[in-house]
Amino acid sequence: METWTEAEEKIIAQIMASETMHDPENATGDIRIQCTRSEALRRLQRRKVCGAYREPSKSWVLTDIHLPVTLRVIRTPEEIARFKAMTERRRAA
């Protein structure tokens, strides 16, 4: 296990708090979640230049990493049953 300096830990925490990423459990890629620690570590390492961390500055990168977290609606079993019933009624008509 690799150890991180206090400065790196602050950068990792800042990345996790302010950046989003694609949800790895969603194959379509249209769901955004808060950046995880493993992704923050990867981004920290990728952004180092000559051993020093550099904030991203390209506009397309900034836009991508700051997309809002996708809110998910959790349906109850009753709601799902109601939607299925409505779909069946429409198909029957």
Residue pairs with C-beta under 8 A, 6 or more apart in sequence:
4 12
8 44
8 53
11 44
11 53
12 37
12 40
12 41
12 44
13 40
15 35
15 40
15 43
15 44
16 34
16 35
16 36
16 37
16 40
18 35
18 66
19 34
19 35
19 40
19 43
19 65
19 66
20 32
20 33
20 34
20 35
20 65
20 66
20 67
20 68
20 69
21 32
21 33
21 34
21 35
21 36
21 39
21 65
22 29
22 31
22 32
22 33
23 31
23 32
23 33
23 70
30 70
31 70
31 72
32 67
32 68
32 69
32 70
33 69
33 70
34 69
35 43
35 65
44 53
47 53
47 54
47 55
47 56
48 54
56 62
56 65
75 83
